[in-house]
């Protein structure tokens, strides 16, 4: 027996002695000649992006890219105002990555920052699903950065969000300290407003409507918003048409507390004087008038029966001359009102949820343009807005003051003050 055979037998014997009782042993099959180990599977989206571009850098390829990376690090130092709590720590990591030529680490931080800015906003009801923010994928974010004509301009545009957002954040940064909850909440809601194009913003705490073009206020007016027992909800939707000479379909709760008691006291003749009609139901062919004497008004008043009452268009109509509807789950809308003196009040939390406008004609003209056909005078005349305009019923408890500081509005609905009593949101049953 050769020395090699003797050595092989010894190794085999040693292996058998070392194996646990009952363990099976087998000789592994030899790898095919020329075989190469399978490459590791790459699953991280940022790694995938860099693999696809053979590791080519985005930020550190030249001086302009490095300037953009440093500008991004500067942004991160104050990113707690943007909702990124560890922004300052992330800024230090980006600065280290610049010094060590770690392009991927900068991109990882950039993806986190952009997804935070473009992520969901709590407490908003989206009547138009297209307005709900959707954080882009890591690949999409990095592709946009890699293809940007100026990476520095890309960082500046993304981080500024829109002019309203940028001004409040800059003033809050100057004020220093830990971000106030009202600042954080207001900035989150302001993120929804588009940077370009037209938009309507109703600032609920300020009881004010703003017409926005490319992020700047071009006109504004006083409004009346919901009282805490019927709070105007936070909504993002789109106005597609204007309704002239609207008919008011009175919500059940309002019919119970404002109409039925007067009918009981004064008789059904009151309905004709107020241009009220009782109908079978609301909507289309179901709005067939019925005899009001057949209604049990006492049952309506005590809440054990329902009645469908509409107010015909005209000078007395509580909708006034024009209404601005938009899809939402609460039955709220913007409208004119014959009660103009209420706009003289400093605190205008007076409605059941809908928004009454100080100058509805100005809003109609802005929406429809000078070439829009004048209304014919017919009831419920719908005039299409050429391009739908997004509307944001928002709750902005912090705003820039004239002296560069932050002004805080009364948190009437208790949404932004820890421990405060929350308002009761309006519903379709009560909104007006």
N, C-alpha and C positions, 0 to 999 in steps of 0.2 A: 504493500500500500504506500502510495506516495505521501510526502509531507503535506501536500495541498489537500488530499483526501482526508487525512487524519485531522487537519485543522477544521475542515468543514463539518466532520462528524462531531467534533467537540463543540462547535458553535450551536449546532442543532440540539445537542443534548442539553447544553446550558439553557437554551430557550425553553425547552420542555420543562426543565426543573423550575424555571422562573414563572411559568404560566400558572394562573390560578386553577384550582381543581375544577374540572368540568369545562374548562375553556377550550374552544376549538382553535386550531391553528391552521393557517393556509398560506400558501406561497403566493404573493401578489403577482398578477399577470404583468409581464414586462410591457412597458409603454411601446407603442409602435415606433418604428424608426422614424426620426425626423419630427415627432410630435412636439407641439408647442403648448405650454400651459394656457388654459383659457383666461382671457383678460378679465380683470375685476369689473363687476357690473357697476356702472355709475348711475346713481339715482337722484342725487342732489341737483335741483334745477339750475343752480348757479354753476356747479361743476359741469353740467351738461352744456351750458351755454359756452363756457370757456373751451371745452373739448371740441365743440363744433367750429370754433374759430382758431383752433390749434394754439390756444393759450395767448393769443394776441391781446394786449392790454387795452382797456378802455380809458382809464384815467391817467396812467403813467407813461403814455406813449410819447408825450412831448410836454413842453412848458405850459401850453394852454390847458392841457388836461390836468396837470399838477395844480394849476391855479384854480381850476374847477373843484378839484378834490379838497383843496384848502378852504375854499368858499363853503363847501359842504360841511367840513368840520366846524367852521364858524357857526353855521346854521344849527348844527347839532348841540352846541353849547347851550342853546335856549329852547331845545326841542321839547322840553317838558310842557311848554305852552301849546305845542302841537299835539299833545297826547302821548308823547314818547317819554315815559318817566325816566328811563335810563339814558336820555339824550347826552348829558355831559360825559358819562362813562364811554358812550359810543364815540363821542367826539375824540376822546383820548386815543381810542383804538384806531380811528381813522388817521389821526396824526402819526401814530406809530407805523401804520401801514404805509403811509407816504414815505417815511424815512427808511423803511425796510423794503420798499418796492413790492409790496403785497397788494397787487391790483384787485385780486379777488375779495380780499377783506373789505376794501372800500365799496365794492359792488354789493356785498352782502349787507352792509349798513345802509346803502342807498335803497335797496329793495325793502328793507324794514321800514325806512322812513316814508317812502312813497306809499306803501300799502297802509301805513297808519293814517296818512293824510286822506287817502281815498277809500278808507274803510267805512263800515256802517256807522250811522249816527243814531244814538238811542232816543227813543221817545217820539219818533217822527212817523206819522201815518202817510203812506204814499198812495195818493189817489191816482197818480200816473207812475206805473212801475218803472218806466224808463228813467225816472229821476232818482231812483234809489241808487246810491253809490255802490259800485262793485270794484273791489280792489283788484288791479290787474295782476297777472301772473308775473313771476320773477323774470321769465324769458322775455315777456313783452316790455317790462320796465327796462331791462338791460339793452334790448334791441333799440328802443327809442333813444336811450343814452348814447349807444354806439353810433347811431345814425344821425345824431343831432348836428346841425351845421356848426353850432357853438355849444360845447358842453357846459361852459360857464353860464351862458344864457339859459340853458335847460335847467340848471340848478336854481337859478334865480326865479324863473317863471314858476316852476313846480312849488318851490318853498313859499312864494308870495301868495299863492292860492287865488286871491282876488283882492282888489283895493280895500274893501271894507275889512276883510280879515287881516290884511297886512298892517293896516293902520292901528287896529286894536291890539294886535300882538306886539307891534313895535313899542307902543305906549306902555303896555304891560311889562315888557322887558326893561324899559327905562325906569319904571317904578321899582323894579327889583323885588326880591323876596320870593316866597313860595306863591305860585299862582293861586289867586282867589278862586273858589269853586264857581263863582258867577262868571269869571273870565274864561275858565276852561269850558264851561257849558255853552257860553255864547260863541266862543271860537268854533266849537264842534258844529254848532248849527249854521254858522256862517260859511263853513266849508261847502255846504250844499249849493250856494249861489254860484251860477256860472260866471267864469271870468269874462266871457264874450257873449254878445247878443243882449236881448232884452229880458227883463224879469221884473216881477212885482214882489215886493217884500212888505208884509204887514208885521211891524214890530209891536207885538201885543202889549208888553209892559209900558211902552211909550205911547200906545194908542195912536199909531202913526202909520201911514202907508207911504212907501217909497217906490217910484218908478225908476228902474235901473237900466242903464245902457252901458255895456262893456265895463261893468263893475262900478260905475259911478252914478250917483243919484242925480237925475235930471229934473225931477219934480217930486213934490210930496204933499200930503194933506193930512188933516186930523181924521181920525176914525173913532167909532164907538165899538168896543169889544165886549166880550162876555164877562158877566159878573162871576165871582168865585163859585157861586152855586150853579153856574151854567157856563163854564170856562170855554173860551175859544180854543179848540185843539190845535196842536202843531201839525201842519199838513204840508206836503209838497205835491202839487198837482199842476194842471195846465188849463188855461182859459182858451177855449176854441171858438166861443161865440158870445155875443152880447144880446141880452133880452130887453127890448124896449116895451114899455107899457105892460109890465108884468102883472100876472094874477098871483095873489098871495094865497098859498095853500096853508091854512093855519094849523100848526102842530097840535096834537091832541091835548097836551098839558096846557097850552095857551088857550085853546077853546074852552077847556074846563074852568080855568081861573079868571079869564078875561071876557069871555063871550056869554057862557051859560048864565052866570049870575045876573048880568044885565038883561038878558032875555026874560029871566024869571021875574025881574023887577019891573021891566017896561013893556014886556010883551014882544011878540015876533015882529011887530012893526019896526022895532029897532034895527032888525037885520037889513031891511030895505033902505033905511036911512044911511046905514054904514056901508051900503053896497056889498053886503054879505049874502051868500047863497049857501043853502044846505044841499049837498049832493050825495049821490049813492056811495061813491068812493072816489079816490083820487087816481088820475091817470087815464088818458085816452077816452075811450067810449064809456067808461064807467062813471065819468063825471056828469051823470044825468041829474038835473035838479030834482029835488024831492020837496014835498010840502013841509015846512018847518013846524007846522002844528002837529005833525005825526011824531015828532022827536020828544022823548021824555027828558026835558031839560034839567029836571031835578036830579035824575039819575046821572046825567052828564056831569053836573056840578059836583056830585059826591063821588065821581070816579067809577061808578058801576056800569056805565054805558058810554059808548063812543059816538061822536058825531063828526062828519066831514064838512067843514065850513071853508069856503074860499071867498076872498075879497076881490071883487072885480077891479080892473084897472081904472085909474082916475085920480083926481087930486087928493082924495082921502086915503088912497092905498098906502099901506105901511111899507111897501117896497119902493114907493116913489115912482119915478119915471123910467128907471133902468135897473137892471139886475145883472150881475156877473156870476154865472154859475161855473162850477168845475167839479169833476168827479171826486167824491170823498165818502167815507163811511159814516159821517156825522150829520149829513144834511145841512151843512153850513154853506154860506155864499156871501158875496159882497152885494150891497144894494144901496140905493138912494133912500131917503127918508123925508117925510114932511116935517119932522120935528127938528128943525135946524138949530134951535136955541140950545140944544143939549151939547153942541160942539163948543159952547163957551165955557163949559165946565173943565176944570183942570184934570180931574180924575174922571175918565170916561169908560168905566167898567160897568156898563148899564144894560147890555143886551143879554139874550139867552144863548149866545154863542156866535151868531152871525155878525158880520162886520158892516156897520152903517158908514157911508162915505160922506165927507164934507163937500167934495166937488166931483160927483160921479160923472158929470159931463166931460171934465178934463181927462178922466181915465178912459172914457169911451173914445174920445178923440185920439188919444195917444195909441190906444189899441187898434183902432180901425183905420186911422190915417185920414188925411184931408180928402181923399178921393172916394171915401165910403159914401154909399147912397144914404140920404137922410131917411129916418124912419117914417113910415107911412101913417102912423097913428093907430094901426090895428093892434088889438091886444096880443100879448105874447109874441111879438115879432122878433124872430131870431136873425141876427146879422152875423155872418161868419167872420172870424178874425183870420186874415189871410194866412198868417203863420202863427200857430199856437204859441202863447207866451206862458212860460212857467210862472207859477205863483207859489210863494212860500209864506205860510202863516207861521211866523217864527217867534221865539221867546228870547229876547235879547236883554238880559239884565245888566250887562256891562257895555259901555260905549266910550269912545274917546271924547274927552272934554276939550273945550276950546284952548285951555292952557297946557295941553299936552299930558294931563293926568287922566285917570280913569273915573268916569262918572257911573254910579250904580243906580239902577232903577229899583223901585219897590218890587220885591218878589211877591206880587199879589197872589199868584197861584201856588206859592210855596214849592216850586219845582227845583230851585237851585240852592236853597238854604237848608243845610243838614238839620233834620229834626222838625222842620216846619210842617204845618198841616197842608196837605195837598188839596187843591181845588177839585171840584167835581166837573169832569169834562161834559160839554154839551152833547146831546144825542139828537138824532133825527126827530125824536118826539117833541123836543123843546126848542130847537134852534130857531132863532129869529133875531 
